[in-house]
Amino acid sequence: MTELKAFDEAVKFISDKDKKPKKPVPNERKLAIYALYKQATKGDVEGSQPWSIQLEARAKWDAWAKHKGMSKEAAEEAYVKEANSQIKEFEIS
């Protein structure tokens, strides 16, 4: 099992299209790692909340907004922790 230590290493691993989970990753967990990535790279969520009929955009915005005020360093640390959790739980290799 891979144990990631740094944010850049985790982003590279998660972004690698050749890495496939053996178990399906629920949308909530995909949104969790997306939101932490956005918080670490962009900071607090920007713009207004999308309309509720824009399901994907709204879900992403809501997930990111949950981390409002979190520092870049804390978001990077949480991203690495979530990435390692998903690698283990969903057997990503």
Salt bridges, closest charged atoms under 4 A:
GLU56 OE2 - LYS60 NZ 3.28
ASP62 OD2 - ARG58 NE 3.34
GLU76 OE2 - LYS72 NZ 3.78
GLU82 OE2 - ARG29 NE 2.71
GLU89 OE1 - ARG29 NH1 2.74
GLU91 OE2 - LYS23 NZ 3.40
